[in-house]
């Protein structure tokens, strides 16, 4: 018996199996069947284009073939001219033996090799080839044995010394040897969606009888079945996660009339936007249920997410519980603590002389606190004295406990792994009885967040409008050295107008060991660039280098300049930020510790040095630190990059829409591994592509097609999981999901 896990060494000639394993890591029948063609050649249509430097497979007709002795070596050179479509291409063999009798004028064949150029003409040197029937150039029978009606030739990614038609033959041999495939998709779903069985889908994808699509995006209709499999498996996994969330107990948290939330709302010095009110109602409904909230709050930089989250935290405190807010950096944690206590006023002084009767306490817990500060914060959290606890990773360390943790708020959620959020959920004193509600927030969705949102993993709320009074931000790319002097002059002009400036650097100092962010800098999302951005660039500018340079910059003479980075002691960081907030510092040179959450309305200009070394989402977050008052903001992206890196910076400069930035980020980094913990890069999904620079993905799927596919798979998954949550009656589907996931990915999904 042979199945998808059968080794290819049992099904194919030894040399073919060895090449597939060595060059493409294809070792089982399933591996080979999922090695899908990149495109198809119509054997009744000539190829239109051949590109030098690429690996080409094409049908051509021999126009001429001439053999002559070589001058510098023994033997005869065979020069062949082949016509393919409107193009001619030369084919050269440095040994004519064995080829002269096959490559005759008028004969047609399939040719495969790397296209080069010689004498101004395209050329293949010693290509692999197979001649077609001499009497009928369109006769392609025999290319893939057993497929008599074959019209289309599959073209695969290159496997050294194994041309595409030999890979096609290997696929046919495997399909012929396999027992009937057990289908993981229930038969009633296949019938409802009009999809073929798995075996038929594989057979027709590798040897199609028809192609559909637009332009060059032509694919067999049976490909939809394989794409649907991935969508269904993802949706089944996510449906089981949603069911697990709703099956876990949680304590309903309803604010009491005349309590803390009402008192806070009455003191707000501004009016909530319509979006903030709507999201607040969604959170209230979630918190009132007896299963845990699991909601993602997306909102552009400055859209007022913190106020929305604070109102949810106050509702939980009103109901007798506690709320924890996890921030990625000490600077952001301190900023959140400061802004929350400022907004709450005497409501944050519960139990203190002069504190409001409805008030509570707001504690701060970070890793660099003194022993006394840490002991006091731990006691306030464990006793319930502090209704709100703000902190960094210190919140999830051993020894930290809460009296009654009802809500966990995670800011900039992409900076924390699933295990870290898991640990925070487990901090409730009686965690076995009820799970806390969870709210995660992000300003610019990163690839995995966007991907998971598309697949509907979490309940999602979106804030799209900015509060009244927010000023516009203009971004410019400074890519010429002569413009740098004007950059500093522009900073001086803003300071002269009574404003302040940030200068952001990717490094702290010039130590070679500092080429990556220092752990104390807490730059959990590395500012290092994508692969193609700075191979030929000089070393990145550092905070310490800029401090020296700006001290001698004539435009900035007499200005108060200071620095901020993660290596500074906590007291020093707090002191610098307090001085900048108070307006005592004109220009703050910093690393990305000011990336999120820092709120100084008087700061109107930001200069980002070596901007190509930061991700596009990071740049959007950074510039969100300016324009927070009544004066407009100006962001200057200084770069020495060229090519794609420079183009990315211009894309960022062209928009201030965080969701458009997220799209750019997703195109650049791909959706990441939506099945596991990897944040970007290669996805476990073979066929589904969640976004792309064009309307259609590489397989011809439009955005509307994708939306429809996901919706159908979501409906089918809900039906399957609702009827059989543990998939006991669907063992084939469970096995297929298991084959798609490795241990790390499965653990990720189980943890949620």
Secondary structure, DSSP 8 states (H G I E B T S, - for coil): ---TTSBGGGTS-HHHHHHHHHHH---BHHHHHTS--SEEEETTS------TTSEEEEEEEEEEEEEEE-SSSSSEEEEEEEEETTEEEEEEES--TTTTTTS-TT-EEEEEEE-EEETTEEEEES-EEEE--SS-TT--TTSSTT-TT--EEEE-S-BTTB-HHHHHHHHHHHHHHS-----SS-HHHHHHHT---HHHHHHHHHS-S--EEETTEEE-TTHHHHHHHHHHHHHHHHHHHHHHHHHSB-------TTSHHHHHHHH-SS---HHHHHHHHHHHHHHTSSB--EEEEEE-TTS-HHHHHHHHHHHHHHTT-EEEEE-SSHHHHHHHHHHHHHHHGGGGBTTSTT--TT--EEEEE-TTS-HHHHHHHHHHHHHT-EEEEEESGGGGSTT--BSSEEEEEESSGGGS-HHHHHHHHTTBTTTTT---EEEEEESS--HHHHHHHHTT-SEEEEE-S--TT---EEEEEE-SGGGHHHHHHHHHHHHHTT-EEEEE-SBSSS-GGGGS--GGGT--S-----TTS-TTS----BHHHHHHHHHT-GGGTT--EEEE-TTS-HHHHHHHHHHHHHT--SEEEE-GGGSSS---TTEEEEEETTGGGS-HHHHHHHHTTSS-SSS-EEEEEE----THHHHHHHHHHT---HHHHHHHHHHHH----TTSS--SSS-S-SS-----SSSB-TTS-BHHHHHHHHHHHHHHHHHHHHH-TT-TT-HHHHHHHHHH--HHHHHHHHH-
